[in-house]
Amino acid sequence: MPALFPWAPPLPFVNELVSLVTFVLDNLDDLCEDGLKLLLLAAAAAAAMAAWRAAAAVAGPAAALPGLERLGAAAAVAAVGAAYPLADQLSDDAAQHGQQLQETLRAAAGLPPHEPDPPDLVLTERSAAINIVDDVVEDAFKAACVFSHYTMGALLGGTMRRVIAGWLEGSSAESYAAAAGRAASALVIVGTPAGRYSTCDRFGDRLGDLVQQTLIDWAGAT
């Protein structure tokens, strides 16, 4: 998709601000989907760990046997796996509501409707069970990709905060420089991953489809 603001100069802070606005106008539906899915899966893992600790407290000294803590972590992983299909379905519903809000914002900004994403692989009834592999691979890569860019943004933002705050250190305007540094840092920290979100999402889609199709061909499920 072409840039929404081709007239914006590629300058620091301006670039991150444009990335944030573009993210809201292009990826609000994905944010709703991924955010709800992450919350639901985290809640499932936390509930499993809490139940495991409660059971261990009831068991008393027997719960101190070696390896039981790792079994608790395994229970949390199993809970995430069991909750994934439901979380995926609910997050898809949330994405539809997010898309409606996104289109409202685009219309208010005088922009055309967002171009739909390309459809996922069309699966036969036999291969439908492999569909979850696509989602897991896509979500895992997207999370790692976005988090890596967030980390880079945090490193850059922290450096910028210290540099800007030091410009007027010792002067009567020091507090204003510190506030400006914090604002610039927050913009870079959030704007850096926001500007890479679509790229991470598209690559994750392609990677998930590739792994999925490879499994389908290998298993003869087509």
C-alpha positions as CSV (number, residue, x, y, z in Angstrom):
1,M,0.0,0.0,0.0
2,P,1.4,3.5,-0.8
3,A,2.3,5.7,2.0
4,L,-0.6,7.7,3.5
5,F,1.5,10.8,4.0
6,P,4.0,11.0,1.1
7,W,4.5,14.7,1.7
8,A,5.9,14.1,5.3
9,P,9.7,14.7,5.5
10,P,11.7,11.7,6.6
11,L,13.0,13.4,9.7
12,P,13.4,12.0,13.2
13,F,10.2,12.3,15.3
14,V,8.2,13.2,12.2
15,N,8.8,9.7,10.8
16,E,7.8,8.0,14.1
17,L,4.7,10.2,14.4
18,V,3.6,9.3,10.8
19,S,4.2,5.7,11.7
20,L,1.9,5.9,14.6
21,V,-0.9,7.6,12.7
22,T,-0.5,5.2,9.8
23,F,-0.6,2.3,12.2
24,V,-3.9,3.4,13.6
25,L,-5.4,3.9,10.2
26,D,-4.0,0.7,8.6
27,N,-3.6,-1.8,11.4
28,L,-6.2,-1.1,14.1
29,D,-8.0,-4.3,13.3
30,D,-4.8,-6.3,13.7
31,L,-4.0,-4.6,17.0
32,C,-7.4,-5.5,18.4
33,E,-7.0,-9.1,17.2
34,D,-3.4,-9.6,18.5
35,G,-4.0,-7.7,21.7
36,L,-7.1,-9.7,22.7
37,K,-5.4,-13.0,21.7
38,L,-2.4,-12.1,23.8
39,L,-4.5,-11.2,26.8
40,L,-6.6,-14.4,26.6
41,L,-3.6,-16.6,26.3
42,A,-1.8,-14.9,29.1
43,A,-4.9,-15.3,31.3
44,A,-5.0,-19.0,30.4
45,A,-1.4,-19.5,31.4
46,A,-1.8,-17.5,34.6
47,A,-4.9,-19.5,35.6
48,A,-3.1,-22.7,35.0
49,M,-0.1,-21.7,37.1
50,A,-2.4,-20.4,39.9
51,A,-4.3,-23.7,39.9
52,W,-1.0,-25.6,39.9
53,R,0.3,-23.6,42.9
54,A,-3.0,-24.0,44.8
55,A,-2.8,-27.8,44.2
56,A,0.9,-27.8,45.3
57,A,-0.1,-25.9,48.5
58,V,-2.7,-28.5,49.3
59,A,-0.3,-31.3,48.6
60,G,2.2,-29.9,51.1
61,P,5.7,-31.4,51.3
62,A,5.0,-33.8,48.5
63,A,4.8,-30.8,46.1
64,A,8.5,-30.1,46.8
65,L,9.6,-33.1,44.7
66,P,12.1,-32.2,42.0
67,G,10.7,-31.4,38.6
68,L,7.2,-30.4,39.8
69,E,7.9,-26.7,39.0
70,R,8.7,-27.7,35.5
71,L,5.5,-29.7,35.3
72,G,3.6,-26.5,36.4
73,A,5.2,-24.7,33.5
74,A,4.2,-27.5,31.2
75,A,0.7,-27.3,32.5
76,A,0.7,-23.6,31.6
77,V,1.9,-24.3,28.1
78,A,-0.8,-27.0,27.7
79,A,-3.4,-24.5,28.9
80,V,-2.3,-22.0,26.3
81,G,-2.5,-24.7,23.6
82,A,-6.0,-25.7,24.7
83,A,-7.2,-22.1,24.8
84,Y,-5.6,-21.1,21.5
85,P,-8.5,-22.1,19.2
86,L,-11.1,-20.2,21.3
87,A,-8.7,-17.2,21.7
88,D,-8.2,-17.2,18.0
89,Q,-11.9,-17.2,17.2
90,L,-12.7,-14.4,19.8
91,S,-9.8,-12.3,18.5
92,D,-11.1,-12.6,14.9
93,D,-14.4,-11.2,16.1
94,A,-12.6,-8.4,17.9
95,A,-10.7,-7.6,14.7
96,Q,-14.0,-7.1,12.8
97,H,-15.1,-4.5,15.4
98,G,-11.6,-2.9,15.2
99,Q,-11.9,-2.8,11.4
100,Q,-15.2,-1.0,11.6
101,L,-13.7,1.7,13.9
102,Q,-10.6,1.8,11.6
103,E,-12.8,2.5,8.5
104,T,-14.7,5.2,10.4
105,L,-11.4,6.9,11.2
106,R,-10.2,6.6,7.6
107,A,-13.5,8.1,6.3
108,A,-13.1,11.0,8.8
109,A,-9.6,11.6,7.5
110,G,-10.9,11.6,3.9
111,L,-9.1,8.3,3.1
112,P,-10.5,5.4,1.0
113,P,-11.3,2.1,2.6
114,H,-8.4,0.0,3.7
115,E,-7.3,-2.6,1.1
116,P,-8.2,-6.1,2.4
117,D,-5.4,-8.5,3.2
118,P,-4.9,-11.4,0.8
119,P,-6.9,-14.5,1.8
120,D,-5.2,-17.4,3.6
121,L,-4.6,-20.7,1.9
122,V,-7.8,-22.4,0.9
123,L,-7.8,-25.8,2.7
124,T,-9.7,-29.0,2.0
125,E,-11.6,-30.7,4.7
126,R,-8.7,-33.2,5.3
127,S,-6.1,-30.4,5.6
128,A,-8.2,-28.1,7.8
129,A,-6.6,-29.5,11.0
130,I,-3.3,-28.1,9.9
131,N,-4.7,-24.6,9.8
132,I,-3.7,-23.9,13.4
133,V,-0.1,-24.3,12.3
134,D,-0.4,-21.2,10.1
135,D,-1.8,-19.1,13.0
136,V,0.8,-20.3,15.5
137,V,3.8,-19.7,13.1
138,E,2.4,-16.3,12.1
139,D,1.7,-15.1,15.6
140,A,5.0,-16.3,17.0
141,F,7.1,-14.6,14.2
142,K,5.0,-11.4,14.5
143,A,5.5,-11.2,18.2
144,A,9.2,-11.8,18.0
145,C,9.6,-9.3,15.1
146,V,7.6,-6.5,16.7
147,F,9.3,-7.0,20.1
148,S,12.7,-6.8,18.5
149,H,11.8,-3.5,16.9
150,Y,10.4,-2.3,20.2
151,T,13.7,-3.2,21.9
152,M,15.6,-1.2,19.3
153,G,13.2,1.7,19.8
154,A,13.7,1.5,23.5
155,L,17.5,1.6,23.1
156,L,17.3,4.6,20.8
157,G,14.6,6.4,22.8
158,G,16.6,6.0,26.0
159,T,19.7,7.5,24.4
160,M,17.7,10.4,23.0
161,R,16.0,11.1,26.3
162,R,19.4,11.5,28.0
163,V,20.9,13.6,25.1
164,I,17.9,16.0,25.0
165,A,17.8,16.4,28.7
166,G,21.5,17.2,28.7
167,W,21.2,20.1,26.3
168,L,20.0,22.5,29.0
169,E,21.4,20.8,32.0
170,G,22.1,23.2,34.8
171,S,19.9,26.0,33.3
172,S,16.5,27.3,34.4
173,A,14.9,25.4,31.5
174,E,16.4,22.0,32.5
175,S,13.0,20.7,33.5
176,Y,11.5,21.6,30.1
177,A,14.4,19.8,28.3
178,A,13.8,16.7,30.5
179,A,10.1,16.8,29.7
180,A,10.9,17.1,26.0
181,G,13.3,14.3,26.2
182,R,10.8,12.0,27.8
183,A,8.2,12.9,25.2
184,A,10.6,12.3,22.3
185,S,11.7,9.0,23.9
186,A,8.1,7.7,24.2
187,L,7.4,8.7,20.6
188,V,10.5,6.7,19.4
189,I,9.8,3.7,21.6
190,V,6.3,3.4,20.4
191,G,6.7,4.7,16.8
192,T,9.6,2.3,15.9
193,P,7.6,-1.0,16.3
194,A,4.4,0.7,15.0
195,G,6.3,1.6,11.8
196,R,7.4,-2.0,11.3
197,Y,4.2,-3.7,12.3
198,S,2.7,-4.2,8.8
199,T,6.0,-5.6,7.5
200,C,6.2,-8.1,10.4
201,D,2.6,-9.0,9.8
202,R,3.0,-9.6,6.1
203,F,6.2,-11.7,6.5
204,G,4.5,-13.7,9.3
205,D,1.6,-14.4,7.0
206,R,3.9,-15.6,4.2
207,L,6.0,-17.7,6.6
208,G,2.9,-19.3,8.1
209,D,1.5,-20.1,4.7
210,L,4.8,-21.6,3.6
211,V,5.0,-23.9,6.7
212,Q,1.4,-24.8,6.4
213,Q,1.6,-25.7,2.7
214,T,4.8,-27.7,3.3
215,L,3.0,-29.8,6.0
216,I,0.0,-30.2,3.7
217,D,2.3,-31.4,0.8
218,W,4.3,-33.6,3.1
219,A,1.3,-35.3,4.7
220,G,-0.6,-35.6,1.4
221,A,-3.5,-33.7,2.9
222,T,-4.6,-31.9,-0.3
